[in-house]
Amino acid sequence: MSQSHLIPFTDMAKLLALRGIAVTIIMTPLNAIRFQTIIDQAIHSNLNIQFIPLPFPCQQAGLPQGCENMDSIPSPDLKKQFFLASSMLQQPLENLLGHLEPPPSCIIASVCLPWTRDVAVKFKIPWLVFHGISCFTLLCGKNIERSDVLKSVAADSEPFEVPGMPDKIEFTKAQLPPGFQPSSDGSGFVEKMRATAILAQGVVVNSFEDLEPNYLLEYKKLVNKVWCIGPVSLCNKEMSDKFGRGNKTSIDENQCLKWLDSRKPKGMAAGREVRRENQGRGLIIRGWAPQVLILSHPAAGGFLTHSGWNSTIEAICSGVPMITWPMFAEQFYNEKLVVQVLRIGVRIGVEVIVQWGEEEKAGALVKRNQIKEAVDKLMDEGKEGEERRERARKLGELAKMAVEEGGSSHLNTTLLIQDIMEQVNQNGPTKEIV
């Protein structure tokens, strides 16, 4: 569906394959091209992962040819057609799985593909939902959804408290993801996605228990089963694995490392785009950047981020404090977790979501002085800054411990596999996870 889904999905597949499980990743041809480096690395490492392309019916759904990813859609007006095209993959997927050897044991899918549950039901196998977001965000969404709190909120700018949270958490309507409103295109997609997610036999989350224990505990009360197996990006041990994730970058790995090596430790604040050499002051990488490689380098002292969950947890893994600049989706939730709960970030001061296609209309939401103030605060060497960096460093250590043998995420991965295989053995032994 999008890079934010495909990247952690691929990392999760590697985690499972490292445990001896046969994994099949099914994606569309153009997305497979984007991930060719990862595919080649998996093959080279002898992991039991196969990638199968499934043609995306762009023209049949009224999309321009080549629109196989959310970031390739030329207009937000085509979102309905995009989700229609994705639902048209159901029959081709059923045909593919019917001939897959060994037969599938389980389907792990994005919540944005609710029709995959029908496929799992047809093949009488478990259907699990993979969430590339935090338990904090999942709990926020659940508690707002099942309460009437928004009915008493008059204005979009009026703060309200999210009920049932371990801490006092406040948002405004203007900061909520669009999923809290009925489907504006009349497709009913949001409603169907929610209704189907409830039916999952379990939920797999790209987080770890020590990061948000109280929120995980509360979320577990609301769903069937939860396995926190993250941070999944930590399965990338080799430098080449850290570099080759997602789209191709415009910079060579050695050039990037050479520049990073020239910086003093913790002396660089990475941004959303890290122009090539700019009079020795910085390095700008146009388009896709090797983010994990950059954040894990000793030179990274801070991270200016849009607060997507992949970026957030990758910074946490590296023990790097953040400047939060949320823009859309659940990014204000992530900001709240980072700044208020974990206290490892500084807000840049954005107050409203920018709707896709309305960026020009919204105008400048952040002034240059706000950016300067946030950077100065994050990189401050006083007591507040040092304590923030220390909290970030400790969380980075906990993240790494979680995925090592004996860690909570390592154990949860074992329990996830055991749960799937117990269900599978009731219907005959197979060993393929899709």
Summary of the structure (lengths in Angstrom):
residues: 434
radius of gyration: 21.4
end to end distance: 15.9
largest distance: 65.0
contacts: 1380
relative contact order: 0.13
helix: 46%
strand: 12%
